[in-house]
């Protein structure tokens, strides 16, 4: 299912003395909490529509690595089912439909704090490396809660929780109410804040939210994001041995954008750093960076020369300068490939394409 890859370090008698990585990384899971507003301003019919929206999202993005939990809040708070209860249920959608509305005031800051303190915790099965997503659905601003909304949002941020704020209804046409959504949502707000006119309009939002969750979860290929991280890395496709470090190419990393790991040798567990260029080049998909590597040393500096043979279908070479001051490497020089179609007539191109088709068939 995955082609993560492994490198073995052999001595001069071809005996294995080490392997890199020392163990395969555990696949991260995705934990999603719906925090739903059950205050008295939400009509029973709209509360039912909100529950349908939650079950639709659950059905659309569920996978063996996804867990859900639901907390309802007003001036009361209840976890209706935990991640473990969701996993053990034969019909998890029914857990949502059984929820009855509280009524009362809207205590959003306290509710968010409770989600962080009581649901996104290790005893609920959540690990630091897992994806954590909070979806807050509310129809109005905070009423009757003296807790700080900004502090609650910052608490969630410090735990690495991605937050979607969904405001439903005309209440959010008022600036003070809208600013609450801005405070709740992760940044940039245009990616994580949604305002719809009524609960019927939640159905229009479903597809957009599903795609965003898929991209975070890493189970679907979405445009503009790296859905796969190291699941297809093919680490060890190339390797480079240095005096005090080992580099291993990982051409399949991040939707085959590629990259390479640098392992610092010495006493104890080898420290690894992943290097790529997707943060500075947004057109690296399928470039295969790390397919081949070599090194060059002049009088004072060492350079790592790394190939990306499928970059823009013409290839590119990246030159990284080794620096004692910086752990993560950045390319100092790029050399583009020069492959291109020869100047052929339309008929000649047709012959070339037909011959390629015959070669593939053969």
C-alpha positions in Angstrom: 0.0 0.0 0.0 2.9 2.3 0.7 6.4 2.5 -0.8 8.3 4.3 2.0 11.7 2.7 1.4 14.8 1.9 3.5 18.5 2.4 3.2 21.1 -0.1 4.6 24.6 0.9 5.6 27.1 -1.9 4.9 30.7 -2.3 6.1 33.6 -3.4 3.8 32.5 -7.1 4.4 29.0 -6.2 3.2 27.6 -6.7 6.7 24.7 -4.5 7.7 25.7 -2.1 10.4 22.8 0.4 10.3 19.6 1.2 8.5 18.0 4.5 7.7 15.4 5.4 8.7 15.9 3.2 11.8 12.1 2.4 11.7 9.2 3.2 9.5 7.2 6.2 10.7 3.8 5.5 12.0 1.0 6.7 9.7 -0.8 9.7 11.2 -4.5 9.5 11.9 -7.0 12.4 11.6 -9.2 13.3 14.5 -12.2 15.5 13.8 -14.4 17.1 16.4 -17.7 18.8 15.6 -18.6 21.5 18.1 -22.3 22.2 17.5 -24.4 25.1 18.8 -27.4 23.8 20.7 -28.5 27.1 22.2 -32.1 28.3 22.2 -31.6 30.6 19.2 -31.3 27.5 16.9 -34.8 26.2 16.0 -35.5 22.5 16.3 -35.7 22.2 12.5 -32.3 23.9 12.0 -30.7 21.8 14.7 -31.9 18.7 12.7 -30.3 20.2 9.5 -27.1 20.8 11.4 -27.0 17.1 12.5 -27.6 16.0 8.9 -24.7 18.2 7.8 -22.5 16.5 10.4 -23.5 13.0 9.3 -23.0 13.9 5.6 -19.4 15.0 6.3 -18.7 11.9 8.4 -19.9 9.6 5.6 -17.9 11.5 2.9 -14.5 11.7 4.6 -14.5 8.5 6.7 -11.5 6.2 6.3 -9.7 3.7 8.5 -7.5 6.5 9.7 -10.2 9.0 10.5 -12.0 9.4 13.9 -14.9 11.6 14.8 -16.3 13.1 18.0 -19.2 15.4 18.6 -19.7 17.9 21.5 -22.9 20.0 21.8 -22.8 23.3 23.7 -25.0 26.1 24.9 -24.5 27.1 28.6 -24.3 23.3 29.0 -21.7 21.0 27.5 -21.8 17.3 26.6 -19.5 15.0 24.6 -22.1 12.9 22.8 -19.5 10.3 21.6 -15.8 10.0 21.8 -13.3 8.9 19.1 -13.3 5.4 20.7 -17.1 5.2 20.7 -17.2 6.3 17.1 -14.7 3.6 16.1 -16.6 0.8 18.0 -20.0 1.8 16.7 -21.5 -0.3 13.8 -23.6 2.7 12.8 -21.8 5.9 13.9 -24.1 8.2 12.0 -26.9 7.1 14.3 -24.9 8.5 17.2 -25.4 12.0 15.7 -29.1 11.5 15.0 -29.8 10.5 18.6 -28.6 13.9 19.9 -31.3 16.1 21.5 -30.9 19.9 21.7 -30.1 21.7 25.0 -31.4 25.2 24.5 -29.9 28.0 26.6 -27.2 30.6 26.0 -24.1 30.5 23.8 -20.9 29.8 25.7 -18.5 29.4 22.7 -15.2 30.2 24.5 -15.7 27.6 27.3 -16.9 25.0 24.7 -13.7 25.4 22.7 -11.5 25.1 25.8 -13.4 21.9 26.8 -12.7 20.4 23.4 -9.0 21.0 23.8 -8.8 19.8 27.4 -11.2 16.8 27.2 -11.2 15.5 23.7 -7.9 16.3 21.9 -5.9 14.4 24.5 -3.7 11.4 24.7 -6.1 9.3 26.8 -8.6 9.7 23.9 -6.0 8.2 21.5 -4.7 11.5 20.0 -1.0 11.7 19.4 1.1 14.8 18.8 1.8 13.8 15.2 -1.9 13.2 14.3 -4.0 15.6 12.3 -6.5 17.5 14.7 -9.5 19.3 13.2 -12.2 21.3 15.0 -15.3 22.3 13.2 -17.4 24.9 15.1 -21.0 25.5 13.8 -22.9 28.3 15.4 -25.7 30.7 14.7 -24.6 33.7 16.7 -22.1 35.4 19.0 -21.2 34.5 22.5 -23.9 35.2 25.1 -23.3 34.9 28.9 -19.8 33.5 28.8 -17.1 35.6 30.5 -14.2 33.4 29.3 -11.9 34.8 26.6 -12.5 33.6 23.1 -9.1 34.6 21.9 -7.4 32.7 24.8 -9.5 29.6 23.9 -8.5 29.9 20.2 -4.9 30.3 21.2 -5.0 27.2 23.4 -6.3 25.2 20.4 -3.6 26.7 18.2 -0.8 25.7 20.7 -2.0 22.1 20.4 -1.8 22.2 16.6 -5.6 22.0 16.1 -6.9 23.2 12.7 -10.1 25.2 13.3 -13.0 25.8 10.8 -15.5 28.4 11.9 -19.0 28.1 10.3 -21.4 31.0 11.0 -25.0 30.4 10.0 -27.6 33.2 9.6 -27.9 37.0 9.6 -26.3 37.5 13.1 -22.9 37.4 11.4 -23.7 40.4 9.3 -22.9 42.4 12.4 -19.2 43.1 12.7 -18.7 42.1 16.3 -20.3 38.6 15.6 -18.2 38.2 12.5 -15.0 39.0 14.4 -15.8 36.1 16.7 -15.6 33.8 13.6 -12.3 35.4 12.6 -11.0 34.7 16.1 -12.1 31.0 16.1 -10.8 30.2 12.6 -7.3 29.2 11.8 -5.3 31.5 9.5 -5.7 32.6 6.8 -9.3 33.2 7.5 -10.4 32.9 3.9 -9.4 29.2 4.0 -11.0 28.4 7.4 -14.0 30.7 7.8 -17.4 30.2 6.2 -20.5 32.3 6.5 -23.8 31.0 5.1 -27.2 32.6 5.1 -29.2 29.7 6.6 -28.9 26.1 7.7 -30.2 24.9 4.3 -27.1 26.4 2.8 -24.9 24.1 4.7 -25.4 21.5 1.9 -23.6 23.9 -0.5 -20.7 24.1 1.9 -20.3 20.4 2.2 -18.2 19.7 -0.9 -15.8 22.5 -0.1 -15.2 21.4 3.4 -14.8 17.8 2.4 -12.0 18.7 -0.1 -10.2 20.8 2.6 -10.3 17.9 5.1 -9.1 15.5 2.4 -6.1 17.7 1.8 -5.2 17.8 5.5 -5.8 14.1 6.0 -3.6 13.1 3.1 -5.9 10.5 1.6 -6.9 12.3 -1.6 -5.0 14.1 -4.2 -6.2 17.7 -4.2 -5.0 20.5 -6.5 -2.8 23.0 -4.8 -1.8 20.8 -1.8 0.5 18.0 -1.1 -1.9 15.2 -0.1 0.7 12.5 0.3 3.7 13.3 2.5 6.2 10.4 3.1 3.7 7.5 2.4 5.2 7.1 -1.2 8.7 8.5 -0.4 10.7 5.6 -1.9 13.5 6.7 0.4 16.8 5.0 -0.6 16.3 5.4 -4.3 19.6 7.2 -4.2 22.1 7.7 -1.4 25.2 9.8 -0.7 27.8 9.0 2.0 29.6 11.9 3.7 32.2 11.9 6.4 29.7 12.5 9.2 26.3 12.3 7.5 24.3 10.1 5.1 21.9 11.5 2.5 19.1 9.4 1.2 16.9 10.5 -1.8 13.2 10.2 -1.4 11.8 11.0 -4.9 8.2 10.0 -4.0 7.8 12.5 -1.1 5.0 15.0 -1.2 3.1 13.8 -4.3 6.4 12.9 -6.0 7.7 16.4 -5.7 10.6 14.6 -4.0 13.4 15.6 -1.6 16.1 13.9 0.5 16.8 13.1 4.1 20.1 14.1 5.8 21.1 11.9 8.7 23.8 13.3 11.1 26.0 10.4 12.3 27.5 10.2 15.8 26.7 8.8 19.2 23.1 7.9 19.9 20.1 8.0 17.6 20.9 9.6 14.2 19.1 12.9 13.8 17.4 13.3 10.4 16.3 16.4 8.5 14.1 16.4 5.4 15.0 18.8 2.7 12.9 19.8 -0.3 12.0 22.9 -2.3 8.2 22.9 -2.4 8.1 25.9 -0.1 9.9 28.0 -2.7 8.8 26.2 -5.9 5.1 25.5 -6.2 5.5 23.6 -9.4 7.4 20.7 -8.1 4.7 18.0 -8.3 6.0 14.8 -10.0 9.5 16.4 -10.2 11.2 13.4 -8.5 13.8 15.5 -6.6 16.3 13.1 -5.0 16.3 10.6 -7.9 20.1 11.0 -8.1 22.6 12.8 -5.9 26.3 13.6 -5.9 28.6 15.9 -4.0 31.2 18.5 -4.9 33.8 20.1 -2.7 35.9 23.1 -3.5 38.6 24.6 -1.2 36.2 25.8 1.5 32.6 24.5 0.8 30.7 21.3 0.1 27.8 21.2 -2.3 25.1 18.6 -2.7 23.9 18.3 -6.3 20.4 16.7 -6.5 18.5 15.8 -9.6 14.8 16.3 -10.3 14.5 14.5 -13.7 10.8 15.0 -14.2 10.6 18.7 -13.4 8.4 20.3 -16.0 9.1 17.2 -18.2 12.6 18.6 -19.0 14.4 18.1 -15.7 16.2 20.3 -13.3 19.3 20.1 -11.1 19.4 21.7 -7.7 22.7 22.6 -6.0 22.6 22.9 -2.1 25.4 24.4 -0.2 26.2 22.6 3.1 26.2 25.0 6.0 27.2 24.5 9.6 24.8 27.2 10.7 21.7 25.8 9.0 20.2 22.4 9.6 17.8 22.5 6.7 19.3 23.1 3.3 18.1 25.5 0.6 19.2 25.4 -3.0 21.7 28.1 -4.0 21.6 27.3 -7.7 19.2 25.7 -10.1 20.2 24.3 -13.6 17.2 23.8 -15.9 17.1 20.9 -18.4 17.3 21.7 -22.1 15.2 18.9 -23.6 12.7 20.1 -26.2 10.9 19.0 -29.3 13.1 19.4 -32.4 11.7 21.6 -35.2 9.6 19.1 -37.0 6.7 19.4 -39.4 3.2 18.3 -38.3 3.5 15.1 -40.3 6.9 14.3 -38.8 5.6 14.8 -35.3 2.7 12.4 -36.1 5.3 9.7 -37.2 7.2 10.2 -33.9 4.1 9.9 -31.8 2.9 6.8 -33.7 6.3 5.2 -33.2 6.2 6.0 -29.5 2.7 4.3 -29.3 4.2 1.2 -31.0 7.1 1.1 -28.6 4.6 1.3 -25.6 2.5 -1.5 -27.2 5.5 -3.7 -27.7 
